[in-house]
Amino acid sequence: MVELGGARIRSMVSEVVNVEEIVASQDRAGVGITLLCPWVPLLFYEVDLDAALERCRLQNAGLARLHAGRPDRVRVLGAVPLQDPELAASELERVMTTDGFAGVEVTASVNGVPLGDPRFEPFWGAAERIGALVFIHPTTRTVAMPVLEERYLWNLVGNPMETTVAAAHLVLTGTLARHPDLRILLAHGGGAIVALSGRLRHGQATVAAAGPAPAMAADEEIRRRFLYDSVVHDPRLLRMLVELVGPERVLLGSDYPFDMADPDPVATVRAAGLSDGDEHALLYGNATRELGLSTTNGRR
């Protein structure tokens, strides 16, 4: 059981602390190397900087222990105090010198500020320079629509909506253009950003409010600059995602340990009807490349 602020977190249904149990669950799912990242409420963007930095370092130390417990099976993403982008950049540099860390997780906005805001430039610059993988995950509660409190819609619709808005903002503000070597991974198949890519391109070309004419059209940036996880819960949609952005841009994901996790992510990929080469990329090759894994360790 997990509690936060006295409330039981019922959406978290699998092991989150015991690394041997985590690895065992991944064995059952046919997953060899697991990338673990912070639980979003523990990023603590709302607290003062001293407390935020302390909590990030506590969490990063815990993640480092998970990696150290099974270095053959576990890689991790760290936490940074992104409410202060310069401090976050400094902590990112420290985290990336720690064994097992491939990058960091951030939320789709920080205290309501979208990630393409100029204030985050120090962080994006550091992430690009260091080569850190930045995983963007929804805050889970930023979209303020009363209807989302019904029928679990805050998760089913609100979460991918957040990811979509964050990705669109990064494109339209020119953040991706200013940082051509950034590596950004979007949760939940990127939400609806791929489906809206043509709409964003049209807006750039015809509506001044969308921003100045870019060097690369929005739909092209969406296809070529983001990485996507495979958590779309439908092999047909996964196949469409691969066809639209390319097999080299999609990585196997699960959303473990939550109730919205794909219980058999490997089977979902195999049911998508991909070519042998594309399937190999999703299940092995892309993670090997993006996480800097050895191609000789034999694990997928």
Solvent accessible surface area in square Angstrom, and as a share of the most:
residue,aa,sasa,rsa
1,M,166,0.74
2,V,38,0.22
3,E,100,0.45
4,L,67,0.34
5,G,88,0.85
6,G,67,0.65
7,A,56,0.43
8,R,123,0.45
9,I,36,0.18
10,R,177,0.65
11,S,23,0.15
12,M,24,0.11
13,V,96,0.55
14,S,47,0.30
15,E,53,0.24
16,V,50,0.29
17,V,112,0.64
18,N,67,0.35
19,V,22,0.13
20,E,91,0.41
21,E,91,0.41
22,I,3,0.01
23,V,5,0.03
24,A,40,0.31
25,S,20,0.13
26,Q,10,0.05
27,D,77,0.40
28,R,187,0.68
29,A,22,0.17
30,G,51,0.50
31,V,17,0.10
32,G,4,0.04
33,I,22,0.11
34,T,15,0.08
35,L,53,0.26
36,L,22,0.11
37,C,48,0.29
38,P,6,0.04
39,W,45,0.16
40,V,17,0.10
41,P,49,0.31
42,L,56,0.28
43,L,2,0.01
44,F,42,0.18
45,Y,18,0.07
46,E,124,0.56
47,V,32,0.19
48,D,97,0.50
49,L,72,0.36
50,D,124,0.64
51,A,22,0.17
52,A,0,0.00
53,L,38,0.19
54,E,107,0.48
55,R,88,0.32
56,C,1,0.01
57,R,106,0.39
58,L,117,0.58
59,Q,31,0.14
60,N,6,0.03
61,A,45,0.35
62,G,20,0.19
63,L,13,0.06
64,A,26,0.20
65,R,165,0.60
66,L,29,0.14
67,H,11,0.05
68,A,70,0.54
69,G,39,0.37
70,R,56,0.20
71,P,70,0.44
72,D,74,0.38
73,R,10,0.04
74,V,0,0.00
75,R,51,0.19
76,V,0,0.00
77,L,1,0.01
78,G,0,0.00
79,A,0,0.00
80,V,0,0.00
81,P,0,0.00
82,L,0,0.00
83,Q,43,0.19
84,D,38,0.20
85,P,17,0.10
86,E,122,0.55
87,L,48,0.24
88,A,0,0.00
89,A,12,0.10
90,S,66,0.43
91,E,2,0.01
92,L,0,0.00
93,E,72,0.32
94,R,98,0.36
95,V,1,0.01
96,M,47,0.21
97,T,116,0.68
98,T,48,0.28
99,D,111,0.57
100,G,12,0.12
101,F,19,0.08
102,A,12,0.09
103,G,0,0.00
104,V,0,0.00
105,E,1,0.01
106,V,0,0.00
107,T,3,0.02
108,A,5,0.04
109,S,13,0.08
110,V,5,0.03
111,N,99,0.51
112,G,57,0.54
113,V,28,0.16
114,P,44,0.27
115,L,1,0.00
116,G,2,0.02
117,D,32,0.17
118,P,99,0.62
119,R,135,0.49
120,F,4,0.02
121,E,50,0.22
122,P,53,0.34
123,F,1,0.00
124,W,1,0.00
125,G,21,0.20
126,A,2,0.01
127,A,1,0.01
128,E,39,0.17
129,R,160,0.59
130,I,55,0.28
131,G,31,0.29
132,A,0,0.00
133,L,0,0.00
134,V,0,0.00
135,F,21,0.09
136,I,0,0.00
137,H,26,0.12
138,P,0,0.00
139,T,32,0.19
140,T,34,0.20
141,R,134,0.49
142,T,63,0.37
143,V,35,0.20
144,A,99,0.77
145,M,88,0.39
146,P,118,0.74
147,V,71,0.41
148,L,8,0.04
149,E,116,0.52
150,E,101,0.45
151,R,211,0.77
152,Y,72,0.27
153,L,48,0.24
154,W,47,0.16
155,N,22,0.11
156,L,81,0.40
157,V,65,0.37
158,G,3,0.03
159,N,8,0.04
160,P,36,0.23
161,M,61,0.27
162,E,9,0.04
163,T,0,0.00
164,T,11,0.07
165,V,90,0.52
166,A,2,0.02
167,A,0,0.00
168,A,17,0.13
169,H,52,0.23
170,L,0,0.00
171,V,5,0.03
172,L,56,0.28
173,T,48,0.28
174,G,19,0.19
175,T,1,0.00
176,L,1,0.01
177,A,55,0.43
178,R,116,0.42
179,H,17,0.07
180,P,86,0.54
181,D,100,0.52
182,L,8,0.04
183,R,63,0.23
184,I,1,0.01
185,L,12,0.06
186,L,0,0.00
187,A,1,0.01
188,H,31,0.14
189,G,4,0.04
190,G,0,0.00
191,G,27,0.26
192,A,45,0.35
193,I,0,0.00
194,V,18,0.11
195,A,89,0.69
196,L,65,0.32
197,S,15,0.10
198,G,27,0.26
199,R,182,0.66
200,L,24,0.12
201,R,106,0.39
202,H,109,0.49
203,G,15,0.15
204,Q,21,0.09
205,A,84,0.65
206,T,85,0.49
207,V,78,0.45
208,A,99,0.77
209,A,100,0.78
210,A,24,0.18
211,G,22,0.21
212,P,118,0.74
213,A,95,0.74
214,P,54,0.34
215,A,114,0.88
216,M,53,0.24
217,A,38,0.30
218,A,0,0.00
219,D,19,0.10
220,E,48,0.22
221,E,7,0.03
222,I,0,0.00
223,R,82,0.30
224,R,137,0.50
225,R,30,0.11
226,F,0,0.00
227,L,3,0.02
228,Y,0,0.00
229,D,14,0.07
230,S,4,0.03
231,V,5,0.03
232,V,33,0.19
233,H,90,0.40
234,D,25,0.13
235,P,43,0.27
236,R,181,0.66
237,L,88,0.44
238,L,0,0.00
239,R,98,0.36
240,M,101,0.45
241,L,11,0.06
242,V,4,0.02
243,E,112,0.50
244,L,90,0.45
245,V,9,0.05
246,G,14,0.13
247,P,38,0.24
248,E,80,0.36
249,R,45,0.16
250,V,0,0.00
251,L,11,0.06
252,L,45,0.22
253,G,15,0.15
254,S,26,0.17
255,D,34,0.18
256,Y,49,0.19
257,P,16,0.10
258,F,47,0.20
259,D,67,0.35
260,M,53,0.24
261,A,24,0.19
262,D,14,0.07
263,P,124,0.78
264,D,67,0.34
265,P,4,0.03
266,V,14,0.08
267,A,46,0.36
268,T,18,0.10
269,V,0,0.00
270,R,142,0.52
271,A,68,0.52
272,A,6,0.04
273,G,50,0.49
274,L,23,0.11
275,S,65,0.42
276,D,129,0.67
277,G,52,0.50
278,D,40,0.21
279,E,41,0.18
280,H,76,0.34
281,A,18,0.14
282,L,1,0.01
283,L,14,0.07
284,Y,33,0.12
285,G,23,0.22
286,N,3,0.01
287,A,28,0.22
288,T,14,0.08
289,R,117,0.43
290,E,17,0.08
291,L,27,0.13
292,G,68,0.66
293,L,19,0.09
294,S,58,0.37
295,T,97,0.57
296,T,122,0.71
297,N,60,0.31
298,G,69,0.66
299,R,91,0.33
300,R,132,0.48
